[in-house]
Amino acid sequence: MTRAGTRSWWGWGTLEDAATTEEVVALVERVSALLPGHDLTDHEPPDVADLAVPVPRVTPPASLSALCSADSEDRAGHAHGKAFRDVVRNLHGDLEHVPDLVARPRTETEVADLLDWCSRDGIAAIPYGGGSSVVGGIEPRFDGPAVTIDLGALDRVLEVDTVSRAARIQAGVHGPHLEDQLRPHGLTLRHFPQSFEFSTLGGWLATRAGGHFATLYTHVDDLTESMRVVTPTGVSESRRLPGSGAGPSPDRLFLGSEGTLGVICEAWMRLQSRPRWQVTAPVAFDDHGAAVTATRTIAQSGLFPSNCRLLDATEAFLNAGTSVTGGLLLLAFESADHPVDPWLDRALEIAGDHGGRPLTARDRDGRQGDVAAGWRSSFLRMPYHRDVLARRSMIVETFETACTWDDLQTLHAAVTTAAEEAVREVCGSGLVTCRFTHVYPDGPAPYFGIYAPGRWGSTMAQWDEIKAAVSEAIATCGGTITHHHAIGRDHRPWYDRQRPDVFAAALAAAKSALDPAGILNPGVLLPA
């Protein structure tokens, strides 16, 4: 169970919040209009009880047996993440690799005991937060036995330092429960990834997650003060400091380590006062190049909007319900200290210099039916809608990157062309969209969407072919293979090419020192 309801074992979110009948009808009608002739037959997800979930191959020591679950549905729900290919495999009842046990430690000592057992008996240990990985980061994609270590019981805010505005927080806490515990103090972490409701602090740290802010504090790294990590060879706890020049940062070793070097158990996180002033304005452009220039100028202005997301015309139409020819820029500013209208006014002035025109404006107590609010609602419902379409043989998935502004035009053209050609070859037709999720003074983070008709029984293979084509284009153009989705197992081939060889050797040495038995999340970041 989550605070909101019962988690779906096969798809996104909770059963209670799945797409409504009205949403399903609207989606099917829209796809029928865009892709006449596509077979939209609904394929019901299987009942776990009807699937041949393998019998566990390991038995925990008596001292740990109370922590471990061998329940088939529990294990099936921990077998995959929540990417399109995960959902498709679940819909087909494809559970080739399932953890033998799901362990739920309640204390740091129990985490250490689980790692000791796994190291001693050669059992893979996969740290698990909320299970929202979209890159194969939490599945036992290998033949040996595996125990998934679900940290959901470590879900408390242990201390709050209101003077320094920081809190010591256990890693298994989900986003909503974290904010509930901070709210009485008038504080917030203000880190809201799309997966916020179903992901955890530890997962954010382990994957260097991107969050709410489109500028400045874009990644959870920026909010991290110190970390406490349990490894098979001991505990690493960094010192609480606002900044330090004392050699390489211990936190930087574990941030983004994706469960391969240790289990993040808690962290001191930098907080903010809850915002009192918030303003939002969507800005329409007739020319996409001008929209990009306006976005870059705002990103380099020092205004640091909390939202500065540029949607291309197709993305704006599909997910914001707005018709534009060049693009739709979603701007927002917020503060706990002062009104932010002057900052928005200056950003709108910059946008206007490049042909942008504001459509509406909204403060936190104002209208909820405007373009920006519509986009936010669509953004939060996207994963549920993806599942509806996956059940109907549609390929609906995303990929993302980041590049410098001077390389953007080349990368955008190459990746879009590669995606369109792959979609045409594999599916016959389809749509490719793009938006900027985050922007920096030196470059944006383009986020692409694919909507294409598939063939039931082949949609995963079709997506894999498209994914390989676009990943090659990203790598060839010098973009990162991921800005905020992590590496997992799906991005490994391109990550291996992106990182310097000497760094790979250093990372392997760190892995050997911290995890000499090689049990932690085998195959992620490094060869198993």
N, C-alpha and C positions, 0 to 999 in steps of 0.2 A: 504493500500500500504506500501511496504518497499522501501528502497533505490534501491533494486534490482528488484522489481516487485510486483506482486499481490500474497498475501499469499494464499496458498491452505487451504480451510476450513477443508478438511478431512485428509490431509497427511502432509508430511514434506515440509518445504520451500516454494518456489514460483512456480507458474504455469510455468513461463518462464524458470526456471532451472530444471524442471522435467526431468526424464530420457529420453534421445533421442531415436529415433527408433533404431539406431545402438546399443545403450546400452541395450535396451530391447531384441533385437534379440540375442545379445551375452549372456545375462543372461539366457534366455530361453534355448539356446543351451547348456550352461554349466550345468544347472539343469537337462536337459534331459539326458545328458551323465552320470551325477552322480546318478540320480534317474530315470532310465528308467521305463516307465509305469505310472509315476505320472501325474495326470490330471492337465494340465497347462492352462485350460480355463481362459481367462481374464474376470474379473468381474468389470464392470465400476462403479465408484463411483456414488451415486445418486445425483440428483440435489436437493439442499436444498429446492427449491420452491415446490418440490413434497413431502416433508416430513411434518409430522404433528407436527410442533414445537408448544409447548403449548403457550397459550396466557399469557402474563405477569400477575402475581397476585398482583403486587404492583404498586403504582403510586407515583412518587417522588414529594416532595414539589415543588411549583412553582419556588422557588429560585434555585433549583437544576435540573429542568427539561431540561435545555439546555445542561447539561452535560451527559444526559442519552439517550441511544439508545435502542429501542425495536425491531430493525430490526431482522428478523428471521435469516438471514445468519450471521449477526454479533454475535448474541447470540449462534448460532450453532458452530461458529468458536471459541468461548470461553468456550464451554461445556467440552471439553476434552483436554488433553495434546497431546504428540506426541509419546507415547509408542506404541508398537506393538498392544496391546489390545485396545488402543484408535483408531488406524487406522482401525482395524478390525470392531469395533463397528460403526465407521463412514461409512465404506463400506456397512454395513448392514442397514444403516439408523437408528441405535439404539441411539436415543437421549432421553433416559429416564429422565435424569436430565440435565436441561438447565438453565443457569442464567436467571432470570426474566428481568433483565436490565444489560446493560454494561455501566458503568459510566466512563467518561474520565476527571478527574480533571486536571486543568491547573495550579493550585497553591497549596501550602501546606494548605492554609486556606480552600480550597474546599475539600481537603482530610479530614480535621477535620470535616467539615460540613457533609460530607457523613457518616462518622463514627457516628456522633451525631444522624443523622436521623435513621441509621440502629439500633443503640443501643436503641433509644427511641421506635421504632416500632418492635423490635425483628426480624430484617431481617439479615440473614447471609451476611457478607462482605468478599469477597475473593480477596485479593491483587493479581494483575496479571502483570507480566513483559512482557516476549516475548511468553509465552505459550508453552515453549519447555519441560515442565516437563514430565518425563517418569515413574513417580511413583504415578500418580493420585493426584498430589499436588494442582491442580487448579480447579478441577471439583466439583460441588455442589452435592456430592453423599449422598444426604439426601432428605427428603420430603418437608421441609419447603422452603419458598421463599429465594432467594439469589440475591445479586447484586455483579457483578464482577467489581472491581475497577482497570481499565486498566491505568497504569501510563505512557503510551507512550508519552503523551504531556510534561512530565517533562524530557526533553532530552538534557539539556544544560550543558556544562562545565562552571561553574559560576566564578571560580577564578583559577589561576595557580600561584603557588609559585615556581618560578624557582630556588630560592636559596636552599630551602629544598627539591626540586623535589617532589612536591605534588600538587594535584588539588582537588577543591571542585566541586563535580559532582552530578547532579540530577540522581535519581535512575532509571528513565524510559528510559535512553539512551541505544540504541542497540550498540553492539560491534563496527561495522564499523563506525557509526556516532561518537562514542566516540573517536576512533583513528583519525578520520578526524579532530576533534577539537584540539587534542593534537599535531598533526603532525607539525603545524607551529611553535610550541615551541621547536621542536626537541626532544620531549618526547613521551613516550608510557607507557601504563599500562602493556603491555606484558602479558595479560591474555587472552588466546585463547582456550576456550573449543571447542569441536566439534560443539556445537550449537552457536558459536560466532556470526554468522550473524543474528540469530533469537532469541537471548537472551539478557537480560539487566543487567546493573550493580546491580540493586535492586534484581533481581532474583539470581544473583551469590551470593550476600551477604546473602540472605534469605535461600539459600540452601548450603552454604559453598562449592561453586563449585570448582572443580579441573580444572586446566588450562594447559597452554602451557608447563610449566617447569615440567620435569619428576623428578627432584630432587630440593631440597632447597625450593624455593617458589612455592610449589605444589598447595596450596589452596589460594583462594582469601583472607582468613583470614590474610595471611602473608603480604598482600598489603594494609591492612586497617589501617588507622591512627585514624579516628574517624567517628561516625555515628550520624545522626539525624533521629529520629523515631517518628512518630505521633501515639499515642495510644488513645483509647477512654477516658482515664483519664488524658491525658496531653502529653507534648513533652519531649522526652529524647534526650539530645545532649551531647555527651562525649567530653572531652577536647582533642585538638590536642597535641599529645605527641609522641616522638619517642619510648618511653617505659615508663612503670610505675609499681610500686609495691604497689600502693595505693588500697589495698583490691581487692575483686573480680572485674573483668573488666565489665563495662556496655556493651561494645561492644560484649563481649562473650555471654551475655544474648540474644542478638538479632541476632547475626550471627548463621545461621542454625535454626532460629525460624519459618521459613516457613510460614510467614504471620499469625501466631497464637497469637502474642503478640503486634503487631503494624504494621504500614505501613512505611517501610523504604523510606524516601523521598530524602535524599542526604547523601553523605559521602565524607570525605577527604581521598583520596587514594594516596599511595606511588607510584611514577613513576620512570622510568628509562630513561636514554638517549637511543636513538635508536641505535641498534647494527650496527657496521661497519664491524666487522669481524665475519664470520660464516663458520664453516666447518662441514661436515657430512660424516659419513662412516658407511655403513652396514657391519656387520661381521657375517659370516656363521660358524655354529658349526655342528659337526657330532654327538655329544652326548648332550642330553638335560640337563642332570645333570651337565655336564661341563659348559654349557651355563649359567645355573643358578648360579653356583659358580663364574664364571667370572663377571656376573652382580652384584652379592653381593659384590665382592671385589672392583669393581669400585664404587659402592654406598657407600662403607665404606672408600674410598681412600681420600676423601676431594677434589676431582676434580670437583664435582658438574656439570656434563654435563647438558645442557638444554634438551637433549633428551637421554634417556637410556631405550628404550622400547624393551623388549624381546618378540618375536613372536614364538610360537611353530611351528612345521613343517607344520601342516595343515593351520594355520592362515597365515603363510608366503606364502604358495602356493595360497590360495584363494584370499588374499587381497594385496599381494605384488608381485604376479606373479613370485615367486622365489622358486625353489626346493632345500630344505635342509633336512637333516635327523635329526638334533638335535635342530636347532633353528636359528633364525635370530635376531641379536641384532642391533638396530638402534641407533647409537651414533651421538650426535651433540654438538658442543660448540659454544658460541657466546659471543661477548664483544663489548662495545662501546669504550673501552679504549685501547685495545692491541690485537695483533694477538694471536690466540688461538691454533695454530698448535702444540705447545709443550704439551698442555693439551690433545689434541687428540692423539698425538704420545704415551703419557704415557698410556692412556686408551687402545689403540690398543696393546701396549706391555703387559698389564695385560690380555687382551683377548687372545693374542697369547700364554701366559703361560698356558692357559686352552684349547688350541686347536682351538682357533678362527682364522679365516683368513678373512681379509678385501676383499670385492668384488670390490668396487669403492670408490672414494673420490670425494667430490664436494664442492666447495666454492660458495658463494652467486652469483658470476658472471659466474659460470661454467656450466657444463652440467645439463640439466633438465630431461634427460631421464633415469637416473640411478634408482637403486632399491629404495632408500630412497624417491626420488621424486615420483616414482610410488605408493609407500605406502601412501604418503601424499595425492595424488590425490584420491586414492581409499577410504581413510579415510573420506575425505570430501563428497564423493558421496555415502557413505554407506547408509545413511538414505533414499535417493531417491531410491536406489536399493532395500532396504527393502520394500518400498511401492509397487514397481513393483511385487515383489515376494508375498507379502501379498494378492495382487489382484488375484494371481494364486494359492491360497490355501497352500502356503508355510508358515512354522513357522520360522521366522527369528528374533531373539531377543537376548539380552545380559543380563548378570547379573555380578556384580562385588563385590569385598570385599577387605580386607587387613588383613595381619597376620604378625607375626614375622617370621624371617628366620628359626628359629628352628622348627616352626610348619608348615612350608610351605609344606614339602613333605607329611605329613599326611593330611593336608587340601586339597591339590591339588588332591591327590589320592581319597579321600572320595567324594569330590565335583564332580570330573570327573566321578567316578563310579555312583554316584546318578543321574547325568545328563544323562549318557549313558543308564542306566537302565530305567529311566523314558521315555526317547525318544523312546527306543525300545518297551516299554510296551504301550505307548500312540500312537506312530506313526509308529511303525514297524521297522524303520531305521532312520538314520540321522547322522549328524556330530556334534562333540563338539570340539571347539577350545579354546585356552587360550593365552593371552598375558599379560605382565606387562605394565600397563599404567604409573605407578609412582613407584619409588623405594626410600627407605630410608635406612639409616645405619642399622636400626633394623628390616626392613622387606619390602616386596613388596606389590603392589596392583594388585592381579590377576584379570583379566577381561575375562570372558568366553563368547563364542558365541555359539548359537544353530542354526542349519540349518536342518530342518526336513520337510517331506511331511505331510501336514494336510488334513483334510476333510472340504470342504467348508460348512460353517454353524457351524462348531465345532472347528475352529482353536483357538478361544479365550479360550474356556474351556480346550482344549488340552494344550495350553501354561500355563494356570493357574495351571494345575496339575504338569507340569514340574517345574514351578517356585516354587511351594510349596516344592517339593522334594529337589531341590538344596538349597533352603533357610534353610530347616531343617538341611541339611548337613553342611552348613556354620555355623549355630548357634551351632550345636553339637561340631564342631571342634574349636570353640572359635574365629572365624573370625567375623568381623563387618558385619552387614547386608548391609551396603553400605559404600564405601569409598568416593564417590563423586556424587552419583545420588540422594541423599536425602531420606527422609522417606515417605512423602506423605501419602496416604491412603493404598497403596499397601504393604508397608514394616512395617506397624504398628504392626502386631502380633509379629514379631521377634524383633522389636525395644523395645517393652514392656518388652521382656525377657532380652534384652541386658543391658538396663540401670538399675542402682541400684534403689530399691524401694524408698529409702529415697530421691534420686534425683527426682524421679517422683513426690513425694509429694511436694518437693520444687518448681518444675516447675509448678505444678497445683496451688500452692499458688501465684506464680508470675502471672500466667494467670488470676487468680481471682482478683488480685490487679490492673492489667493493662486493663483487658477486663471483667469487672464484669457482663456484660450482655451475655458474651460468644458468641459474634457474629463473631469473627475473625476466618475464615477458620475452621469451626467445624469439628472434627474428625481427624485432622492432629496433630500428636505428642501426643495428649491427647484425652480421650473420649469426644464426643460431649455433 
